[in-house]
């Protein structure tokens, strides 16, 4: 696989710092998921749907980037279905 910028494969958050990474069951850092989505080898919200994750990520963009909510949702909806957790 070609190298890609490292982002959480559940929510799309950039995994820039070691503290951004979630943890596997044995405590090692996850290569694919962030600390919010994934802890000790399990998703923190295993029942979350992609729609709920889009809403949540869009709300973060509204706060961090000052985007209107509709625009933020549009943006998130372009990349979230491509993340490994949601790709079927
Ligand atoms: Zn995440």
PDB file of the backbone (N, CA, C, O) and the ligand in Angstrom, with CONECT records:
HET     ZN  A 101       1
ATOM      1  N   UNK A   1       0.826  -1.202   0.000  1.00  0.00           N
ATOM      2  CA  UNK A   1       0.000   0.000   0.000  1.00  0.00           C
ATOM      3  C   UNK A   1       0.864   1.258   0.000  1.00  0.00           C
ATOM      4  O   UNK A   1       1.874   1.302   0.702  1.00  0.00           O
ATOM      5  N   UNK A   2       0.496   2.270  -0.762  1.00  0.00           N
ATOM      6  CA  UNK A   2       1.300   3.509  -0.757  1.00  0.00           C
ATOM      7  C   UNK A   2       1.192   4.204   0.591  1.00  0.00           C
ATOM      8  O   UNK A   2       0.163   4.101   1.259  1.00  0.00           O
ATOM      9  N   UNK A   3       2.242   4.910   0.998  1.00  0.00           N
ATOM     10  CA  UNK A   3       2.165   5.631   2.270  1.00  0.00           C
ATOM     11  C   UNK A   3       1.129   6.748   2.190  1.00  0.00           C
ATOM     12  O   UNK A   3       1.012   7.429   1.171  1.00  0.00           O
ATOM     13  N   UNK A   4       0.393   6.923   3.260  1.00  0.00           N
ATOM     14  CA  UNK A   4      -0.632   7.974   3.315  1.00  0.00           C
ATOM     15  C   UNK A   4      -0.412   8.758   4.583  1.00  0.00           C
ATOM     16  O   UNK A   4       0.207   8.258   5.522  1.00  0.00           O
ATOM     17  N   UNK A   5      -0.910   9.978   4.628  1.00  0.00           N
ATOM     18  CA  UNK A   5      -0.843  10.690   5.906  1.00  0.00           C
ATOM     19  C   UNK A   5      -1.598   9.867   6.938  1.00  0.00           C
ATOM     20  O   UNK A   5      -2.673   9.336   6.659  1.00  0.00           O
ATOM     21  N   UNK A   6      -1.036   9.770   8.108  1.00  0.00           N
ATOM     22  CA  UNK A   6      -1.621   8.923   9.130  1.00  0.00           C
ATOM     23  C   UNK A   6      -2.829   9.622   9.750  1.00  0.00           C
ATOM     24  O   UNK A   6      -2.698  10.655  10.407  1.00  0.00           O
ATOM     25  N   UNK A   7      -3.999   9.039   9.529  1.00  0.00           N
ATOM     26  CA  UNK A   7      -5.207   9.559  10.179  1.00  0.00           C
ATOM     27  C   UNK A   7      -5.953   8.402  10.806  1.00  0.00           C
ATOM     28  O   UNK A   7      -5.810   7.253  10.390  1.00  0.00           O
ATOM     29  N   UNK A   8      -6.747   8.715  11.806  1.00  0.00           N
ATOM     30  CA  UNK A   8      -7.558   7.693  12.466  1.00  0.00           C
ATOM     31  C   UNK A   8      -8.501   7.072  11.439  1.00  0.00           C
ATOM     32  O   UNK A   8      -9.196   7.790  10.720  1.00  0.00           O
ATOM     33  N   UNK A   9      -8.529   5.737  11.367  1.00  0.00           N
ATOM     34  CA  UNK A   9      -9.369   5.045  10.383  1.00  0.00           C
ATOM     35  C   UNK A   9     -10.800   4.876  10.879  1.00  0.00           C
ATOM     36  O   UNK A   9     -11.568   4.089  10.326  1.00  0.00           O
ATOM     37  N   UNK A  10     -11.149   5.610  11.913  1.00  0.00           N
ATOM     38  CA  UNK A  10     -12.532   5.624  12.384  1.00  0.00           C
ATOM     39  C   UNK A  10     -13.138   7.018  12.250  1.00  0.00           C
ATOM     40  O   UNK A  10     -14.273   7.165  11.796  1.00  0.00           O
ATOM     41  N   UNK A  11     -12.371   8.053  12.650  1.00  0.00           N
ATOM     42  CA  UNK A  11     -12.944   9.410  12.654  1.00  0.00           C
ATOM     43  C   UNK A  11     -12.199  10.391  11.754  1.00  0.00           C
ATOM     44  O   UNK A  11     -12.700  11.487  11.503  1.00  0.00           O
ATOM     45  N   UNK A  12     -11.009  10.022  11.261  1.00  0.00           N
ATOM     46  CA  UNK A  12     -10.276  10.906  10.361  1.00  0.00           C
ATOM     47  C   UNK A  12      -9.374  11.909  11.044  1.00  0.00           C
ATOM     48  O   UNK A  12      -8.773  12.755  10.382  1.00  0.00           O
ATOM     49  N   UNK A  13      -9.270  11.827  12.370  1.00  0.00           N
ATOM     50  CA  UNK A  13      -8.399  12.745  13.099  1.00  0.00           C
ATOM     51  C   UNK A  13      -6.936  12.447  12.753  1.00  0.00           C
ATOM     52  O   UNK A  13      -6.539  11.283  12.713  1.00  0.00           O
ATOM     53  N   UNK A  14      -6.127  13.491  12.501  1.00  0.00           N
ATOM     54  CA  UNK A  14      -4.703  13.249  12.226  1.00  0.00           C
ATOM     55  C   UNK A  14      -3.999  12.656  13.440  1.00  0.00           C
ATOM     56  O   UNK A  14      -4.224  13.082  14.573  1.00  0.00           O
ATOM     57  N   UNK A  15      -3.151  11.674  13.189  1.00  0.00           N
ATOM     58  CA  UNK A  15      -2.401  11.045  14.282  1.00  0.00           C
ATOM     59  C   UNK A  15      -0.978  11.585  14.264  1.00  0.00           C
ATOM     60  O   UNK A  15      -0.033  10.872  13.926  1.00  0.00           O
ATOM     61  N   UNK A  16      -0.842  12.839  14.629  1.00  0.00           N
ATOM     62  CA  UNK A  16       0.449  13.516  14.549  1.00  0.00           C
ATOM     63  C   UNK A  16       1.373  13.147  15.700  1.00  0.00           C
ATOM     64  O   UNK A  16       2.560  12.890  15.499  1.00  0.00           O
ATOM     65  N   UNK A  17       0.826  13.124  16.891  1.00  0.00           N
ATOM     66  CA  UNK A  17       1.656  12.913  18.073  1.00  0.00           C
ATOM     67  C   UNK A  17       1.419  11.525  18.635  1.00  0.00           C
ATOM     68  O   UNK A  17       0.355  10.942  18.425  1.00  0.00           O
ATOM     69  N   UNK A  18       2.406  10.989  19.353  1.00  0.00           N
ATOM     70  CA  UNK A  18       2.212   9.659  19.959  1.00  0.00           C
ATOM     71  C   UNK A  18       0.965   9.619  20.834  1.00  0.00           C
ATOM     72  O   UNK A  18       0.299   8.587  20.913  1.00  0.00           O
ATOM     73  N   UNK A  19       0.643  10.721  21.485  1.00  0.00           N
ATOM     74  CA  UNK A  19      -0.515  10.738  22.371  1.00  0.00           C
ATOM     75  C   UNK A  19      -1.837  10.742  21.607  1.00  0.00           C
ATOM     76  O   UNK A  19      -2.896  10.542  22.201  1.00  0.00           O
ATOM     77  N   UNK A  20      -1.781  10.969  20.297  1.00  0.00           N
ATOM     78  CA  UNK A  20      -3.001  10.923  19.493  1.00  0.00           C
ATOM     79  C   UNK A  20      -3.455   9.495  19.215  1.00  0.00           C
ATOM     80  O   UNK A  20      -4.619   9.260  18.889  1.00  0.00           O
ATOM     81  N   UNK A  21      -2.533   8.541  19.346  1.00  0.00           N
ATOM     82  CA  UNK A  21      -2.850   7.162  19.003  1.00  0.00           C
ATOM     83  C   UNK A  21      -3.604   6.458  20.115  1.00  0.00           C
ATOM     84  O   UNK A  21      -3.333   6.664  21.298  1.00  0.00           O
ATOM     85  N   UNK A  22      -4.569   5.610  19.712  1.00  0.00           N
ATOM     86  CA  UNK A  22      -5.218   4.738  20.677  1.00  0.00           C
ATOM     87  C   UNK A  22      -4.287   3.618  21.090  1.00  0.00           C
ATOM     88  O   UNK A  22      -3.129   3.575  20.675  1.00  0.00           O
ATOM     89  N   UNK A  23      -4.799   2.709  21.911  1.00  0.00           N
ATOM     90  CA  UNK A  23      -3.949   1.621  22.401  1.00  0.00           C
ATOM     91  C   UNK A  23      -4.567   0.261  22.113  1.00  0.00           C
ATOM     92  O   UNK A  23      -5.785   0.088  22.127  1.00  0.00           O
ATOM     93  N   UNK A  24      -3.690  -0.691  21.853  1.00  0.00           N
ATOM     94  CA  UNK A  24      -4.117  -2.076  21.691  1.00  0.00           C
ATOM     95  C   UNK A  24      -4.323  -2.701  23.071  1.00  0.00           C
ATOM     96  O   UNK A  24      -4.014  -2.096  24.098  1.00  0.00           O
ATOM     97  N   UNK A  25      -4.854  -3.932  23.071  1.00  0.00           N
ATOM     98  CA  UNK A  25      -5.142  -4.606  24.338  1.00  0.00           C
ATOM     99  C   UNK A  25      -3.898  -4.751  25.210  1.00  0.00           C
ATOM    100  O   UNK A  25      -3.988  -4.743  26.437  1.00  0.00           O
ATOM    101  N   UNK A  26      -2.729  -4.884  24.563  1.00  0.00           N
ATOM    102  CA  UNK A  26      -1.493  -5.045  25.340  1.00  0.00           C
ATOM    103  C   UNK A  26      -0.818  -3.712  25.663  1.00  0.00           C
ATOM    104  O   UNK A  26       0.280  -3.684  26.220  1.00  0.00           O
ATOM    105  N   UNK A  27      -1.483  -2.605  25.311  1.00  0.00           N
ATOM    106  CA  UNK A  27      -0.951  -1.291  25.670  1.00  0.00           C
ATOM    107  C   UNK A  27      -0.076  -0.649  24.607  1.00  0.00           C
ATOM    108  O   UNK A  27       0.333   0.502  24.758  1.00  0.00           O
ATOM    109  N   UNK A  28       0.221  -1.382  23.522  1.00  0.00           N
ATOM    110  CA  UNK A  28       1.014  -0.760  22.458  1.00  0.00           C
ATOM    111  C   UNK A  28       0.129   0.224  21.680  1.00  0.00           C
ATOM    112  O   UNK A  28      -1.088   0.055  21.613  1.00  0.00           O
ATOM    113  N   UNK A  29       0.757   1.258  21.089  1.00  0.00           N
ATOM    114  CA  UNK A  29      -0.042   2.247  20.363  1.00  0.00           C
ATOM    115  C   UNK A  29      -0.679   1.635  19.114  1.00  0.00           C
ATOM    116  O   UNK A  29      -0.050   0.837  18.420  1.00  0.00           O
ATOM    117  N   UNK A  30      -1.898   2.004  18.838  1.00  0.00           N
ATOM    118  CA  UNK A  30      -2.569   1.558  17.615  1.00  0.00           C
ATOM    119  C   UNK A  30      -2.019   2.329  16.430  1.00  0.00           C
ATOM    120  O   UNK A  30      -1.820   3.541  16.508  1.00  0.00           O
ATOM    121  N   UNK A  31      -1.773   1.620  15.324  1.00  0.00           N
ATOM    122  CA  UNK A  31      -1.274   2.286  14.123  1.00  0.00           C
ATOM    123  C   UNK A  31      -2.409   2.948  13.353  1.00  0.00           C
ATOM    124  O   UNK A  31      -2.157   3.770  12.472  1.00  0.00           O
ATOM    125  N   UNK A  32      -3.648   2.603  13.668  1.00  0.00           N
ATOM    126  CA  UNK A  32      -4.754   3.017  12.811  1.00  0.00           C
ATOM    127  C   UNK A  32      -5.803   3.887  13.463  1.00  0.00           C
ATOM    128  O   UNK A  32      -6.531   4.597  12.768  1.00  0.00           O
ATOM    129  N   UNK A  33      -5.901   3.851  14.792  1.00  0.00           N
ATOM    130  CA  UNK A  33      -7.016   4.539  15.429  1.00  0.00           C
ATOM    131  C   UNK A  33      -6.548   5.511  16.498  1.00  0.00           C
ATOM    132  O   UNK A  33      -5.502   5.323  17.120  1.00  0.00           O
ATOM    133  N   UNK A  34      -7.352   6.563  16.700  1.00  0.00           N
ATOM    134  CA  UNK A  34      -6.972   7.599  17.662  1.00  0.00           C
ATOM    135  C   UNK A  34      -7.392   7.229  19.084  1.00  0.00           C
ATOM    136  O   UNK A  34      -8.138   6.276  19.312  1.00  0.00           O
ATOM    137  N   UNK A  35      -6.892   8.007  20.014  1.00  0.00           N
ATOM    138  CA  UNK A  35      -7.125   7.741  21.428  1.00  0.00           C
ATOM    139  C   UNK A  35      -8.589   7.929  21.820  1.00  0.00           C
ATOM    140  O   UNK A  35      -9.049   7.349  22.803  1.00  0.00           O
ATOM    141  N   UNK A  36      -9.325   8.744  21.047  1.00  0.00           N
ATOM    142  CA  UNK A  36     -10.742   8.953  21.363  1.00  0.00           C
ATOM    143  C   UNK A  36     -11.567   7.750  20.919  1.00  0.00           C
ATOM    144  O   UNK A  36     -12.497   7.339  21.613  1.00  0.00           O
ATOM    145  N   UNK A  37     -11.224   7.184  19.756  1.00  0.00           N
ATOM    146  CA  UNK A  37     -12.028   6.099  19.175  1.00  0.00           C
ATOM    147  C   UNK A  37     -11.679   4.726  19.743  1.00  0.00           C
ATOM    148  O   UNK A  37     -12.534   3.842  19.792  1.00  0.00           O
ATOM    149  N   UNK A  38     -10.446   4.541  20.168  1.00  0.00           N
ATOM    150  CA  UNK A  38      -9.938   3.177  20.369  1.00  0.00           C
ATOM    151  C   UNK A  38      -9.045   3.115  21.589  1.00  0.00           C
ATOM    152  O   UNK A  38      -8.025   3.801  21.664  1.00  0.00           O
ATOM    153  N   UNK A  39      -9.438   2.284  22.550  1.00  0.00           N
ATOM    154  CA  UNK A  39      -8.652   2.147  23.774  1.00  0.00           C
ATOM    155  C   UNK A  39      -8.573   0.691  24.172  1.00  0.00           C
ATOM    156  O   UNK A  39      -9.577  -0.020  24.124  1.00  0.00           O
ATOM    157  N   UNK A  40      -7.386   0.231  24.567  1.00  0.00           N
ATOM    158  CA  UNK A  40      -7.189  -1.140  25.046  1.00  0.00           C
ATOM    159  C   UNK A  40      -7.756  -2.162  24.072  1.00  0.00           C
ATOM    160  O   UNK A  40      -8.371  -3.145  24.485  1.00  0.00           O
ATOM    161  N   UNK A  41      -7.550  -1.930  22.778  1.00  0.00           N
ATOM    162  CA  UNK A  41      -7.918  -2.930  21.785  1.00  0.00           C
ATOM    163  C   UNK A  41      -9.386  -2.949  21.399  1.00  0.00           C
ATOM    164  O   UNK A  41      -9.829  -3.881  20.728  1.00  0.00           O
ATOM    165  N   UNK A  42     -10.156  -1.939  21.806  1.00  0.00           N
ATOM    166  CA  UNK A  42     -11.581  -1.932  21.465  1.00  0.00           C
ATOM    167  C   UNK A  42     -12.048  -0.515  21.153  1.00  0.00           C
ATOM    168  O   UNK A  42     -11.512   0.456  21.687  1.00  0.00           O
ATOM    169  N   UNK A  43     -13.050  -0.404  20.286  1.00  0.00           N
ATOM    170  CA  UNK A  43     -13.633   0.905  20.028  1.00  0.00           C
ATOM    171  C   UNK A  43     -14.350   1.403  21.272  1.00  0.00           C
ATOM    172  O   UNK A  43     -15.045   0.646  21.950  1.00  0.00           O
ATOM    173  N   UNK A  44     -14.171   2.698  21.564  1.00  0.00           N
ATOM    174  CA  UNK A  44     -14.835   3.231  22.752  1.00  0.00           C
ATOM    175  C   UNK A  44     -16.344   3.340  22.526  1.00  0.00           C
ATOM    176  O   UNK A  44     -17.113   3.338  23.487  1.00  0.00           O
ATOM    177  N   UNK A  45     -16.772   3.435  21.271  1.00  0.00           N
ATOM    178  CA  UNK A  45     -18.203   3.453  20.971  1.00  0.00           C
ATOM    179  C   UNK A  45     -18.475   2.429  19.869  1.00  0.00           C
ATOM    180  O   UNK A  45     -18.682   2.801  18.714  1.00  0.00           O
ATOM    181  N   UNK A  46     -18.474   1.138  20.223  1.00  0.00           N
ATOM    182  CA  UNK A  46     -18.562   0.103  19.189  1.00  0.00           C
ATOM    183  C   UNK A  46     -19.855   0.161  18.387  1.00  0.00           C
ATOM    184  O   UNK A  46     -19.898  -0.303  17.248  1.00  0.00           O
ATOM    185  N   UNK A  47     -20.914   0.728  18.970  1.00  0.00           N
ATOM    186  CA  UNK A  47     -22.205   0.738  18.271  1.00  0.00           C
ATOM    187  C   UNK A  47     -22.405   1.995  17.432  1.00  0.00           C
ATOM    188  O   UNK A  47     -23.444   2.145  16.789  1.00  0.00           O
ATOM    189  N   UNK A  48     -21.431   2.896  17.427  1.00  0.00           N
ATOM    190  CA  UNK A  48     -21.589   4.141  16.676  1.00  0.00           C
ATOM    191  C   UNK A  48     -21.757   3.858  15.187  1.00  0.00           C
ATOM    192  O   UNK A  48     -21.088   2.988  14.629  1.00  0.00           O
ATOM    193  N   UNK A  49     -22.648   4.595  14.559  1.00  0.00           N
ATOM    194  CA  UNK A  49     -22.815   4.468  13.113  1.00  0.00           C
ATOM    195  C   UNK A  49     -21.963   5.532  12.426  1.00  0.00           C
ATOM    196  O   UNK A  49     -21.510   6.488  13.054  1.00  0.00           O
ATOM    197  N   UNK A  50     -21.759   5.347  11.141  1.00  0.00           N
ATOM    198  CA  UNK A  50     -20.981   6.343  10.415  1.00  0.00           C
ATOM    199  C   UNK A  50     -21.665   7.711  10.470  1.00  0.00           C
ATOM    200  O   UNK A  50     -20.997   8.741  10.565  1.00  0.00           O
ATOM    201  N   UNK A  51     -22.998   7.715  10.408  1.00  0.00           N
ATOM    202  CA  UNK A  51     -23.715   8.993  10.464  1.00  0.00           C
ATOM    203  C   UNK A  51     -23.431   9.719  11.783  1.00  0.00           C
ATOM    204  O   UNK A  51     -23.235  10.934  11.803  1.00  0.00           O
ATOM    205  N   UNK A  52     -23.412   8.966  12.874  1.00  0.00           N
ATOM    206  CA  UNK A  52     -23.113   9.585  14.171  1.00  0.00           C
ATOM    207  C   UNK A  52     -21.686  10.111  14.199  1.00  0.00           C
ATOM    208  O   UNK A  52     -21.420  11.171  14.766  1.00  0.00           O
ATOM    209  N   UNK A  53     -20.766   9.364  13.584  1.00  0.00           N
ATOM    210  CA  UNK A  53     -19.373   9.810  13.571  1.00  0.00           C
ATOM    211  C   UNK A  53     -19.214  11.046  12.685  1.00  0.00           C
ATOM    212  O   UNK A  53     -18.411  11.927  12.991  1.00  0.00           O
ATOM    213  N   UNK A  54     -19.966  11.114  11.597  1.00  0.00           N
ATOM    214  CA  UNK A  54     -19.905  12.304  10.746  1.00  0.00           C
ATOM    215  C   UNK A  54     -20.389  13.511  11.531  1.00  0.00           C
ATOM    216  O   UNK A  54     -19.774  14.576  11.486  1.00  0.00           O
ATOM    217  N   UNK A  55     -21.492  13.344  12.249  1.00  0.00           N
ATOM    218  CA  UNK A  55     -22.010  14.445  13.070  1.00  0.00           C
ATOM    219  C   UNK A  55     -20.970  14.914  14.082  1.00  0.00           C
ATOM    220  O   UNK A  55     -20.742  16.110  14.263  1.00  0.00           O
ATOM    221  N   UNK A  56     -20.348  13.938  14.735  1.00  0.00           N
ATOM    222  CA  UNK A  56     -19.391  14.294  15.781  1.00  0.00           C
ATOM    223  C   UNK A  56     -18.163  15.007  15.192  1.00  0.00           C
ATOM    224  O   UNK A  56     -17.721  16.032  15.712  1.00  0.00           O
ATOM    225  N   UNK A  57     -17.624  14.451  14.108  1.00  0.00           N
ATOM    226  CA  UNK A  57     -16.445  15.057  13.487  1.00  0.00           C
ATOM    227  C   UNK A  57     -16.792  16.441  12.926  1.00  0.00           C
ATOM    228  O   UNK A  57     -15.970  17.355  12.982  1.00  0.00           O
ATOM    229  N   UNK A  58     -18.004  16.596  12.388  1.00  0.00           N
ATOM    230  CA  UNK A  58     -18.418  17.885  11.838  1.00  0.00           C
ATOM    231  C   UNK A  58     -18.499  18.934  12.947  1.00  0.00           C
ATOM    232  O   UNK A  58     -18.118  20.088  12.750  1.00  0.00           O
ATOM    233  N   UNK A  59     -18.992  18.529  14.096  1.00  0.00           N
ATOM    234  CA  UNK A  59     -19.070  19.472  15.218  1.00  0.00           C
ATOM    235  C   UNK A  59     -17.693  19.956  15.651  1.00  0.00           C
ATOM    236  O   UNK A  59     -17.523  21.110  16.043  1.00  0.00           O
ATOM    237  N   UNK A  60     -16.711  19.060  15.575  1.00  0.00           N
ATOM    238  CA  UNK A  60     -15.345  19.448  15.911  1.00  0.00           C
ATOM    239  C   UNK A  60     -14.836  20.491  14.914  1.00  0.00           C
ATOM    240  O   UNK A  60     -14.196  21.468  15.302  1.00  0.00           O
ATOM    241  N   UNK A  61     -15.125  20.276  13.631  1.00  0.00           N
ATOM    242  CA  UNK A  61     -14.679  21.233  12.615  1.00  0.00           C
ATOM    243  C   UNK A  61     -15.344  22.592  12.793  1.00  0.00           C
ATOM    244  O   UNK A  61     -14.720  23.630  12.577  1.00  0.00           O
ATOM    245  N   UNK A  62     -16.607  22.578  13.185  1.00  0.00           N
ATOM    246  CA  UNK A  62     -17.318  23.837  13.421  1.00  0.00           C
ATOM    247  C   UNK A  62     -16.577  24.638  14.495  1.00  0.00           C
ATOM    248  O   UNK A  62     -16.372  25.845  14.369  1.00  0.00           O
ATOM    249  N   UNK A  63     -16.183  23.926  15.550  1.00  0.00           N
ATOM    250  CA  UNK A  63     -15.504  24.604  16.655  1.00  0.00           C
ATOM    251  C   UNK A  63     -14.074  24.995  16.265  1.00  0.00           C
ATOM    252  O   UNK A  63     -13.638  26.120  16.514  1.00  0.00           O
ATOM    253  N   UNK A  64     -13.347  24.046  15.648  1.00  0.00           N
ATOM    254  CA  UNK A  64     -11.935  24.299  15.372  1.00  0.00           C
ATOM    255  C   UNK A  64     -11.712  25.221  14.189  1.00  0.00           C
ATOM    256  O   UNK A  64     -10.787  26.033  14.201  1.00  0.00           O
ATOM    257  N   UNK A  65     -12.562  25.104  13.152  1.00  0.00           N
ATOM    258  CA  UNK A  65     -12.315  25.861  11.931  1.00  0.00           C
ATOM    259  C   UNK A  65     -13.359  26.920  11.659  1.00  0.00           C
ATOM    260  O   UNK A  65     -13.239  27.680  10.698  1.00  0.00           O
ATOM    261  N   UNK A  66     -14.389  26.979  12.497  1.00  0.00           N
ATOM    262  CA  UNK A  66     -15.417  27.982  12.317  1.00  0.00           C
ATOM    263  C   UNK A  66     -16.270  27.773  11.073  1.00  0.00           C
ATOM    264  O   UNK A  66     -16.836  28.724  10.533  1.00  0.00           O
ATOM    265  N   UNK A  67     -16.361  26.508  10.616  1.00  0.00           N
ATOM    266  CA  UNK A  67     -17.181  26.226   9.431  1.00  0.00           C
ATOM    267  C   UNK A  67     -18.659  26.176   9.818  1.00  0.00           C
ATOM    268  O   UNK A  67     -18.997  25.819  10.946  1.00  0.00           O
ATOM    269  N   UNK A  68     -19.538  26.535   8.877  1.00  0.00           N
ATOM    270  CA  UNK A  68     -20.969  26.292   9.128  1.00  0.00           C
ATOM    271  C   UNK A  68     -21.199  24.781   9.213  1.00  0.00           C
ATOM    272  O   UNK A  68     -20.509  24.017   8.539  1.00  0.00           O
ATOM    273  N   UNK A  69     -22.149  24.346  10.025  1.00  0.00           N
ATOM    274  CA  UNK A  69     -22.356  22.919  10.273  1.00  0.00           C
ATOM    275  C   UNK A  69     -22.621  22.145   8.980  1.00  0.00           C
ATOM    276  O   UNK A  69     -22.083  21.054   8.796  1.00  0.00           O
ATOM    277  N   UNK A  70     -23.436  22.690   8.091  1.00  0.00           N
ATOM    278  CA  UNK A  70     -23.772  21.979   6.852  1.00  0.00           C
ATOM    279  C   UNK A  70     -22.520  21.743   6.007  1.00  0.00           C
ATOM    280  O   UNK A  70     -22.338  20.678   5.417  1.00  0.00           O
ATOM    281  N   UNK A  71     -21.665  22.764   5.964  1.00  0.00           N
ATOM    282  CA  UNK A  71     -20.423  22.669   5.197  1.00  0.00           C
ATOM    283  C   UNK A  71     -19.484  21.637   5.830  1.00  0.00           C
ATOM    284  O   UNK A  71     -18.857  20.837   5.135  1.00  0.00           O
ATOM    285  N   UNK A  72     -19.404  21.675   7.144  1.00  0.00           N
ATOM    286  CA  UNK A  72     -18.540  20.740   7.861  1.00  0.00           C
ATOM    287  C   UNK A  72     -18.987  19.305   7.612  1.00  0.00           C
ATOM    288  O   UNK A  72     -18.156  18.423   7.396  1.00  0.00           O
ATOM    289  N   UNK A  73     -20.300  19.066   7.640  1.00  0.00           N
ATOM    290  CA  UNK A  73     -20.817  17.710   7.404  1.00  0.00           C
ATOM    291  C   UNK A  73     -20.502  17.247   5.985  1.00  0.00           C
ATOM    292  O   UNK A  73     -20.162  16.086   5.758  1.00  0.00           O
ATOM    293  N   UNK A  74     -20.619  18.168   5.043  1.00  0.00           N
ATOM    294  CA  UNK A  74     -20.322  17.853   3.652  1.00  0.00           C
ATOM    295  C   UNK A  74     -18.869  17.402   3.519  1.00  0.00           C
ATOM    296  O   UNK A  74     -18.558  16.416   2.851  1.00  0.00           O
ATOM    297  N   UNK A  75     -17.994  18.156   4.177  1.00  0.00           N
ATOM    298  CA  UNK A  75     -16.558  17.868   4.131  1.00  0.00           C
ATOM    299  C   UNK A  75     -16.256  16.502   4.744  1.00  0.00           C
ATOM    300  O   UNK A  75     -15.538  15.692   4.157  1.00  0.00           O
ATOM    301  N   UNK A  76     -16.804  16.262   5.913  1.00  0.00           N
ATOM    302  CA  UNK A  76     -16.537  14.998   6.597  1.00  0.00           C
ATOM    303  C   UNK A  76     -17.093  13.831   5.781  1.00  0.00           C
ATOM    304  O   UNK A  76     -16.479  12.766   5.724  1.00  0.00           O
ATOM    305  N   UNK A  77     -18.247  14.027   5.153  1.00  0.00           N
ATOM    306  CA  UNK A  77     -18.879  12.954   4.386  1.00  0.00           C
ATOM    307  C   UNK A  77     -18.066  12.569   3.148  1.00  0.00           C
ATOM    308  O   UNK A  77     -18.288  11.506   2.568  1.00  0.00           O
ATOM    309  N   UNK A  78     -17.123  13.431   2.739  1.00  0.00           N
ATOM    310  CA  UNK A  78     -16.295  13.081   1.584  1.00  0.00           C
ATOM    311  C   UNK A  78     -15.199  12.087   1.957  1.00  0.00           C
ATOM    312  O   UNK A  78     -14.789  11.284   1.118  1.00  0.00           O
ATOM    313  N   UNK A  79     -14.716  12.125   3.202  1.00  0.00           N
ATOM    314  CA  UNK A  79     -13.616  11.207   3.526  1.00  0.00           C
ATOM    315  C   UNK A  79     -14.005  10.066   4.451  1.00  0.00           C
ATOM    316  O   UNK A  79     -13.375   9.009   4.426  1.00  0.00           O
ATOM    317  N   UNK A  80     -15.031  10.265   5.264  1.00  0.00           N
ATOM    318  CA  UNK A  80     -15.301   9.227   6.270  1.00  0.00           C
ATOM    319  C   UNK A  80     -15.656   7.855   5.671  1.00  0.00           C
ATOM    320  O   UNK A  80     -15.214   6.838   6.204  1.00  0.00           O
ATOM    321  N   UNK A  81     -16.435   7.794   4.589  1.00  0.00           N
ATOM    322  CA  UNK A  81     -16.750   6.453   4.048  1.00  0.00           C
ATOM    323  C   UNK A  81     -15.524   5.701   3.537  1.00  0.00           C
ATOM    324  O   UNK A  81     -15.588   4.492   3.316  1.00  0.00           O
ATOM    325  N   UNK A  82     -14.412   6.403   3.350  1.00  0.00           N
ATOM    326  CA  UNK A  82     -13.202   5.737   2.858  1.00  0.00           C
ATOM    327  C   UNK A  82     -12.344   5.185   3.986  1.00  0.00           C
ATOM    328  O   UNK A  82     -11.399   4.438   3.732  1.00  0.00           O
ATOM    329  N   UNK A  83     -12.653   5.533   5.210  1.00  0.00           N
ATOM    330  CA  UNK A  83     -11.858   5.049   6.333  1.00  0.00           C
ATOM    331  C   UNK A  83     -12.144   3.577   6.575  1.00  0.00           C
ATOM    332  O   UNK A  83     -13.247   3.099   6.312  1.00  0.00           O
ATOM    333  N   UNK A  84     -11.127   2.848   7.088  1.00  0.00           N
ATOM    334  CA  UNK A  84     -11.230   1.397   7.159  1.00  0.00           C
ATOM    335  C   UNK A  84     -12.408   0.926   8.004  1.00  0.00           C
ATOM    336  O   UNK A  84     -13.033  -0.087   7.691  1.00  0.00           O
ATOM    337  N   UNK A  85     -12.712   1.658   9.075  1.00  0.00           N
ATOM    338  CA  UNK A  85     -13.793   1.175   9.936  1.00  0.00           C
ATOM    339  C   UNK A  85     -15.129   1.131   9.202  1.00  0.00           C
ATOM    340  O   UNK A  85     -15.984   0.306   9.524  1.00  0.00           O
ATOM    341  N   UNK A  86     -15.317   2.008   8.219  1.00  0.00           N
ATOM    342  CA  UNK A  86     -16.628   2.151   7.572  1.00  0.00           C
ATOM    343  C   UNK A  86     -16.674   1.559   6.180  1.00  0.00           C
ATOM    344  O   UNK A  86     -17.747   1.374   5.607  1.00  0.00           O
ATOM    345  N   UNK A  87     -15.514   1.263   5.645  1.00  0.00           N
ATOM    346  CA  UNK A  87     -15.451   0.731   4.286  1.00  0.00           C
ATOM    347  C   UNK A  87     -15.932  -0.712   4.326  1.00  0.00           C
ATOM    348  O   UNK A  87     -15.405  -1.513   5.099  1.00  0.00           O
ATOM    349  N   UNK A  88     -16.900  -1.051   3.527  1.00  0.00           N
ATOM    350  CA  UNK A  88     -17.395  -2.446   3.541  1.00  0.00           C
ATOM    351  C   UNK A  88     -17.065  -3.115   2.225  1.00  0.00           C
ATOM    352  O   UNK A  88     -17.391  -4.286   2.029  1.00  0.00           O
TER     353      UNK A  88
HETATM  354 ZN    ZN A 101     -10.648   8.461  15.860  1.00  0.00          ZN
END
